[in-house]
Amino acid sequence: MFLSIGLILFFVGCSSDDSGDAEGSTDNNEGDTDEITVWAWDPKFNIQALEIADETYDGDEDIDLNIIENAQDDIIQKLNTTLSSGADKGLPNIVLIEDYRAQSFLESYPDAFYPVDEYIDTDEFADYKIATTQHDGNQYGVPFDSGATGLYIRTDLLEEAGFTLDDLTDITWNEYIEIGEKIKEKTGTDLLTLDPDDLGQIRMMIQSAGSWYVEDDGTTPNIAENEALMEAFKVYKELVDANITKSVSDWSQFVGAFNNGDVASVPTGNWITPSIKAEESQSGDWGVAPMPRLDINDSVNASNLGGSSWYVLNMPGKEKAADFLANTFGSSTDMYEELVSEIGAVGAYLPASEEGAYEKEDDYFNNQAITDDFSKWTDEIPGVNYGIHTYSIEDIMVESMQRYLNGEDLSDVLKDAQAQAETQLN
């Protein structure tokens, strides 16, 4: 098969909101064509996964895959601009959409996406991913990366402080902070990064307890009386007050912090693996433990951050596009085995883990089979309804967090945030 790739000139991480110029739009609406165009971000993860899928596709259709790399923000903007106009000219056949944003698109443009119920078996995917990719009883997304989180840790620094990887297994965030204080005392290294404008840490914490910024209906704000959110805010403040965090303001600073040895751990989604391994000098110095849990009932040592799924636009070529996804991300254990080997991707396709695709040991992580671990943690992630307002509410949460860090009463801060969300979003 023929593969062409349109590239922009900079890297955008899986969870990054960095923006850039979106290039390479093609019009696939003029008659039948073998070319299937896909929009995605992140050349080290999503783009490479598409290249592997293209190489392994063995479906009935003749397909020329045209991969167009765009910044995630550009994809969101172009989809909204074009779909809101009622047109589909210049749109791709397949688009990658972050799970936090999926329901917003499916609710706003229900006729723009092509159902894939007849192409995949939803029982073969992690339950929490299916919940994010369905709408009004139809399955629209083909789940991709699980977004399962883990605690990446510099084992050399951990051992210097008198701990082992086992000491980080199944712990609370408060215990993690205590260990971090010891690491800082013994090595002078901060525990983790925090970005005041990105509350991914809060998202990971509250989902570990099966909670979100909205109620189960996906629209009603759930802030003022949210026990998990209140506890997460307390943990965040304890991290800051312990003086064990390094402040960053963008993706490059975030990656640079752990590649340069400025922090001892990275609690985040498994999609960060290629970026950690990019620093070859640290090979053998990293391990991965389960995510810390909140010290409240129902919180578990597993959560999610980011993650995305593939969607087919309801336009000419949709059947071929759906067939491509069905025969790759929707069913191919061989492809997932290669994804593990090449980029360390943990998919939400359950048979891949059952057939041993994830059992390969990684010498970078001291021969730990980290993909197998992430796969097990994926099964434990509580499902929540992200709804359609995640980032709008998080804009409110960023301001609320700063008020709390500056000394205001947490209960009052969250009550104000609840009122603001109800006013702005309803």
PLY file of the C-alpha trace (Angstrom):
ply
format ascii 1.0
element vertex 426
property float x
property float y
property float z
element edge 425
property int vertex1
property int vertex2
end_header
0.00 0.00 0.00
1.02 3.60 -0.57
1.64 5.78 2.44
1.99 9.55 2.37
2.49 11.69 5.41
1.88 15.42 5.71
4.02 16.87 8.46
4.01 20.14 10.34
7.30 21.31 11.72
6.96 20.67 15.41
6.06 17.98 17.91
2.85 17.93 19.89
2.55 15.52 22.83
-0.36 13.26 23.45
-1.79 15.36 26.24
-0.43 18.68 25.05
-2.67 21.50 23.93
0.10 23.21 21.95
-1.21 24.55 18.69
0.31 25.05 15.27
-0.59 25.51 11.63
-2.75 22.67 10.37
-1.71 21.64 6.90
-2.54 18.99 4.39
-6.34 19.09 4.24
-7.65 17.07 1.34
-11.06 16.82 -0.22
-12.30 13.22 -0.23
-15.84 14.05 -1.29
-15.51 13.85 -5.05
-16.49 10.34 -6.08
-15.14 6.98 -4.99
-11.45 6.87 -4.16
-9.03 4.42 -2.61
-7.40 7.24 -0.63
-8.40 7.43 3.01
-7.21 10.54 4.83
-6.58 10.55 8.57
-5.95 13.46 10.90
-3.95 12.84 14.08
-1.33 14.42 16.33
1.93 13.27 17.93
4.45 11.72 15.49
6.05 9.54 18.16
2.80 7.88 19.17
-0.39 8.32 17.15
1.22 8.92 13.75
3.57 5.98 14.18
0.63 3.82 15.26
-1.13 4.70 12.00
1.96 3.77 10.01
2.06 0.38 11.72
-1.67 -0.09 11.12
-1.19 0.72 7.44
1.55 -1.90 7.16
-0.52 -4.61 8.86
-3.94 -3.91 7.28
-5.24 -7.00 5.47
-8.89 -6.14 4.88
-10.93 -6.54 1.70
-10.67 -2.92 0.58
-7.93 -1.35 -1.53
-6.78 1.57 0.58
-4.12 4.24 0.19
-3.69 5.77 3.63
-2.92 9.49 3.67
-1.82 10.53 7.17
-1.96 14.23 7.96
-0.31 15.39 11.17
-1.99 18.37 12.84
-1.73 19.84 16.30
-4.60 18.64 18.45
-5.93 22.18 18.90
-5.93 22.67 15.13
-7.94 19.49 14.63
-10.53 20.66 17.15
-10.78 24.10 15.57
-11.01 22.84 11.99
-13.64 20.23 12.87
-15.78 22.75 14.74
-15.46 25.41 12.04
-16.29 23.08 9.16
-18.98 20.99 10.81
-20.77 24.02 12.24
-21.02 25.40 8.71
-22.81 22.24 7.61
-20.08 21.33 5.13
-17.63 18.46 4.97
-15.31 19.73 2.23
-11.68 19.35 3.23
-12.38 17.04 6.15
-10.61 13.69 6.60
-12.27 10.28 6.47
-10.91 9.39 9.89
-10.05 11.70 12.76
-8.46 11.10 16.15
-10.40 12.74 18.98
-9.36 12.88 22.62
-11.85 11.07 24.85
-12.52 14.18 26.95
-13.80 15.96 23.83
-15.66 13.15 22.07
-19.11 13.63 23.59
-19.07 17.31 22.72
-18.61 16.50 19.03
-21.09 13.63 19.01
-23.75 15.74 20.70
-23.13 18.87 18.63
-22.85 17.12 15.23
-24.72 13.81 15.54
-25.07 13.35 11.77
-21.44 14.08 10.98
-20.07 10.77 12.27
-20.55 7.26 10.92
-21.62 4.50 13.37
-19.22 1.55 13.55
-21.45 -0.88 15.49
-21.33 -3.39 12.63
-17.55 -3.22 12.37
-16.29 -3.87 15.91
-17.30 -5.97 18.91
-17.63 -3.53 21.80
-17.33 -6.38 24.33
-13.70 -6.73 23.29
-12.76 -3.25 24.52
-12.30 -1.79 28.00
-15.69 -0.75 29.38
-14.65 2.76 30.35
-13.52 3.47 26.76
-16.78 2.27 25.27
-18.65 4.64 27.57
-16.79 7.59 26.07
-17.27 6.58 22.42
-21.01 5.84 22.34
-23.85 8.30 21.88
-27.62 7.77 21.82
-27.17 4.00 21.70
-24.76 4.02 18.74
-21.06 3.17 18.73
-19.12 5.87 16.90
-15.54 5.50 18.07
-13.00 2.73 17.62
-11.10 2.92 20.92
-7.35 3.31 20.68
-4.92 4.00 23.53
-6.20 3.34 27.00
-4.72 6.44 28.64
-4.09 4.22 31.67
-1.90 6.03 34.16
1.10 4.88 36.12
3.74 6.32 38.38
6.99 6.49 36.41
9.83 6.67 38.94
13.60 7.04 38.87
14.54 3.86 40.72
18.12 5.02 41.25
16.94 8.10 43.15
14.32 6.03 44.95
16.97 3.61 46.18
19.28 6.46 47.20
16.49 7.64 49.48
16.13 4.15 50.98
13.08 2.87 49.06
12.30 0.26 46.41
9.65 0.07 43.72
7.60 -2.18 46.02
7.34 0.71 48.49
5.38 2.63 45.85
2.93 -0.17 45.13
-0.71 0.41 46.11
-0.03 3.58 48.12
-2.04 6.74 48.73
-1.09 10.19 47.47
-0.21 11.16 51.04
2.25 8.27 51.25
3.66 9.30 47.87
4.27 12.81 49.22
6.08 11.41 52.27
8.39 9.38 50.02
8.89 12.43 47.83
10.03 14.48 50.81
12.64 11.84 51.60
13.83 11.80 47.98
14.17 15.59 48.01
16.03 15.45 51.34
18.48 12.75 50.20
19.02 13.69 46.55
17.93 17.32 46.20
15.58 16.30 43.36
11.97 17.43 43.18
9.30 14.73 43.08
7.21 15.83 40.09
6.18 18.70 37.84
3.04 20.77 38.21
1.58 23.09 35.58
-0.75 25.66 37.20
-2.73 25.94 33.96
-3.15 22.18 33.46
-4.95 20.21 36.16
-4.31 16.78 34.71
-3.27 15.69 38.20
-6.76 16.53 39.47
-8.40 14.60 36.64
-6.35 11.51 37.45
-7.17 11.75 41.14
-10.93 12.14 40.82
-11.37 9.44 38.17
-9.56 6.98 40.45
-12.60 7.41 42.72
-15.14 7.09 39.90
-15.92 10.80 40.01
-15.83 13.68 37.53
-16.56 17.39 37.22
-20.11 16.52 36.15
-22.79 14.12 37.31
-23.51 10.85 35.52
-25.77 12.73 33.08
-22.65 14.36 31.65
-23.96 17.92 31.95
-24.83 18.81 35.57
-21.80 20.32 37.34
-20.58 18.18 40.25
-18.17 20.41 42.17
-19.34 21.77 45.53
-20.31 18.43 47.09
-17.75 16.31 45.27
-15.75 14.45 47.95
-13.12 13.21 45.51
-12.58 16.69 44.07
-12.23 18.19 47.53
-9.67 15.55 48.52
-7.79 16.03 45.23
-7.51 19.77 45.89
-6.10 19.04 49.34
-3.51 16.65 47.91
-2.49 19.19 45.27
-1.95 21.84 47.95
0.03 19.38 50.08
2.30 18.71 47.11
2.91 22.43 46.67
3.37 23.12 50.39
5.87 20.26 50.70
8.18 22.12 48.29
8.78 19.01 46.19
7.35 20.18 42.86
8.88 21.85 39.83
6.65 24.34 38.02
6.37 24.01 34.23
4.29 25.94 31.75
4.25 23.90 28.56
4.89 20.49 27.01
8.57 21.04 26.26
9.30 22.11 29.84
7.37 19.11 31.13
9.38 16.65 29.03
12.62 18.49 29.69
12.12 18.22 33.45
12.32 14.43 33.52
14.72 14.05 30.61
17.13 16.44 32.36
16.79 14.71 35.73
15.01 17.61 37.44
12.25 15.40 38.85
12.22 11.89 40.26
8.79 10.78 39.08
6.12 11.33 36.44
2.55 10.34 37.36
0.77 10.38 34.00
-0.66 8.40 31.10
1.25 5.55 29.49
1.59 7.56 26.28
4.57 9.30 27.90
6.74 6.16 27.57
8.38 7.14 24.24
9.27 10.58 25.62
10.86 9.09 28.73
12.83 6.57 26.68
14.07 9.37 24.42
16.73 10.10 27.07
18.98 7.13 26.43
21.40 7.99 29.23
18.72 7.10 31.81
18.12 3.58 30.51
17.83 1.19 33.43
17.06 4.01 35.89
13.28 3.96 35.55
10.44 1.78 36.81
6.65 2.09 36.82
4.35 1.58 39.82
0.55 1.74 40.08
-0.99 5.18 40.38
-1.44 6.50 43.95
-5.03 6.58 45.21
-6.95 9.16 47.20
-7.40 8.43 50.88
-11.19 8.06 50.57
-13.58 5.18 50.03
-13.88 3.84 46.46
-10.59 5.30 45.21
-8.35 2.71 43.53
-4.75 2.55 42.36
-5.71 3.01 38.73
-6.86 5.96 36.64
-6.80 7.54 33.22
-5.34 10.64 31.62
-5.96 11.60 28.04
-6.43 8.71 25.68
-8.19 8.97 22.36
-10.24 7.07 19.81
-10.71 6.97 16.05
-13.87 8.36 14.43
-15.15 7.99 10.87
-16.73 11.01 9.23
-20.11 10.37 7.57
-18.96 11.16 4.03
-17.90 9.30 0.87
-15.31 6.68 1.74
-16.82 5.97 5.15
-17.20 2.23 4.52
-13.56 1.86 3.51
-12.46 3.96 6.45
-14.50 1.84 8.86
-13.13 -1.34 7.29
-9.57 -0.10 7.77
-10.18 0.62 11.45
-12.04 -2.65 11.98
-9.18 -4.71 10.57
-6.47 -2.87 12.49
-7.29 -1.10 15.75
-10.54 -3.05 16.03
-9.25 -6.62 15.78
-5.56 -7.15 14.99
-3.59 -8.61 17.89
-0.55 -8.79 15.59
-0.75 -5.04 15.09
-1.02 -4.40 18.83
2.00 -6.59 19.44
3.97 -4.41 17.05
2.59 -1.26 18.68
3.97 -2.49 21.99
7.35 -3.29 20.48
7.72 -0.03 18.56
6.07 2.65 20.72
4.91 0.97 23.92
1.26 1.72 23.18
-1.33 0.20 25.50
-4.53 -0.25 23.56
-8.01 -0.67 24.93
-8.48 -3.85 22.83
-8.65 -6.60 25.46
-7.72 -9.68 23.34
-4.29 -8.14 22.73
-3.44 -8.59 26.40
-5.01 -12.06 26.55
-2.79 -13.34 23.74
0.45 -12.17 25.30
1.10 -9.15 23.11
1.89 -7.07 26.17
4.22 -9.45 28.03
7.49 -8.25 26.49
10.03 -7.01 29.01
11.57 -3.57 28.48
15.27 -3.26 29.29
14.92 0.53 29.59
12.72 -0.14 32.62
15.00 -2.77 34.18
13.26 -5.55 32.23
9.88 -4.69 33.70
6.99 -5.70 31.45
5.43 -2.28 31.84
2.89 -2.69 29.03
1.48 -5.77 30.73
1.22 -3.79 33.96
-0.59 -0.93 32.24
-2.95 -3.43 30.63
-3.88 -4.85 34.02
-4.41 -1.37 35.45
-6.61 -0.52 32.46
-9.11 -3.14 33.59
-9.33 -1.44 37.00
-10.00 2.12 35.82
-13.39 3.39 37.05
-15.63 4.48 34.21
-17.01 8.01 34.31
-19.04 10.16 31.96
-16.72 12.97 30.86
-19.65 14.81 29.36
-19.17 17.82 27.14
-17.71 20.43 29.50
-14.39 19.04 30.77
-12.16 21.85 29.57
-14.68 24.62 30.20
-15.04 23.51 33.81
-11.29 23.08 34.14
-10.83 26.74 33.19
-12.92 27.50 36.26
-10.97 24.97 38.33
-7.62 26.58 37.48
-8.77 29.87 39.00
-10.33 28.03 41.96
-7.09 26.20 42.67
-5.12 29.45 42.78
-7.63 30.91 45.23
-7.29 27.84 47.44
-3.49 27.88 47.28
-3.61 31.54 48.29
-5.42 30.69 51.51
-9.16 30.84 50.80
-11.49 28.28 52.35
-11.81 25.21 50.14
-15.54 24.77 50.71
-16.22 28.39 49.73
-13.97 28.10 46.67
-15.77 25.01 45.37
-19.22 26.47 46.07
-18.28 29.51 43.99
-16.97 27.24 41.24
-20.23 25.27 41.26
-22.26 28.46 40.88
-20.01 29.74 38.11
-20.24 26.45 36.21
-24.02 26.35 36.52
-24.27 29.90 35.19
-21.87 29.49 32.28
-22.72 25.99 31.11
-26.46 25.58 31.62
0 1
1 2
2 3
3 4
4 5
5 6
6 7
7 8
8 9
9 10
10 11
11 12
12 13
13 14
14 15
15 16
16 17
17 18
18 19
19 20
20 21
21 22
22 23
23 24
24 25
25 26
26 27
27 28
28 29
29 30
30 31
31 32
32 33
33 34
34 35
35 36
36 37
37 38
38 39
39 40
40 41
41 42
42 43
43 44
44 45
45 46
46 47
47 48
48 49
49 50
50 51
51 52
52 53
53 54
54 55
55 56
56 57
57 58
58 59
59 60
60 61
61 62
62 63
63 64
64 65
65 66
66 67
67 68
68 69
69 70
70 71
71 72
72 73
73 74
74 75
75 76
76 77
77 78
78 79
79 80
80 81
81 82
82 83
83 84
84 85
85 86
86 87
87 88
88 89
89 90
90 91
91 92
92 93
93 94
94 95
95 96
96 97
97 98
98 99
99 100
100 101
101 102
102 103
103 104
104 105
105 106
106 107
107 108
108 109
109 110
110 111
111 112
112 113
113 114
114 115
115 116
116 117
117 118
118 119
119 120
120 121
121 122
122 123
123 124
124 125
125 126
126 127
127 128
128 129
129 130
130 131
131 132
132 133
133 134
134 135
135 136
136 137
137 138
138 139
139 140
140 141
141 142
142 143
143 144
144 145
145 146
146 147
147 148
148 149
149 150
150 151
151 152
152 153
153 154
154 155
155 156
156 157
157 158
158 159
159 160
160 161
161 162
162 163
163 164
164 165
165 166
166 167
167 168
168 169
169 170
170 171
171 172
172 173
173 174
174 175
175 176
176 177
177 178
178 179
179 180
180 181
181 182
182 183
183 184
184 185
185 186
186 187
187 188
188 189
189 190
190 191
191 192
192 193
193 194
194 195
195 196
196 197
197 198
198 199
199 200
200 201
201 202
202 203
203 204
204 205
205 206
206 207
207 208
208 209
209 210
210 211
211 212
212 213
213 214
214 215
215 216
216 217
217 218
218 219
219 220
220 221
221 222
222 223
223 224
224 225
225 226
226 227
227 228
228 229
229 230
230 231
231 232
232 233
233 234
234 235
235 236
236 237
237 238
238 239
239 240
240 241
241 242
242 243
243 244
244 245
245 246
246 247
247 248
248 249
249 250
250 251
251 252
252 253
253 254
254 255
255 256
256 257
257 258
258 259
259 260
260 261
261 262
262 263
263 264
264 265
265 266
266 267
267 268
268 269
269 270
270 271
271 272
272 273
273 274
274 275
275 276
276 277
277 278
278 279
279 280
280 281
281 282
282 283
283 284
284 285
285 286
286 287
287 288
288 289
289 290
290 291
291 292
292 293
293 294
294 295
295 296
296 297
297 298
298 299
299 300
300 301
301 302
302 303
303 304
304 305
305 306
306 307
307 308
308 309
309 310
310 311
311 312
312 313
313 314
314 315
315 316
316 317
317 318
318 319
319 320
320 321
321 322
322 323
323 324
324 325
325 326
326 327
327 328
328 329
329 330
330 331
331 332
332 333
333 334
334 335
335 336
336 337
337 338
338 339
339 340
340 341
341 342
342 343
343 344
344 345
345 346
346 347
347 348
348 349
349 350
350 351
351 352
352 353
353 354
354 355
355 356
356 357
357 358
358 359
359 360
360 361
361 362
362 363
363 364
364 365
365 366
366 367
367 368
368 369
369 370
370 371
371 372
372 373
373 374
374 375
375 376
376 377
377 378
378 379
379 380
380 381
381 382
382 383
383 384
384 385
385 386
386 387
387 388
388 389
389 390
390 391
391 392
392 393
393 394
394 395
395 396
396 397
397 398
398 399
399 400
400 401
401 402
402 403
403 404
404 405
405 406
406 407
407 408
408 409
409 410
410 411
411 412
412 413
413 414
414 415
415 416
416 417
417 418
418 419
419 420
420 421
421 422
422 423
423 424
424 425
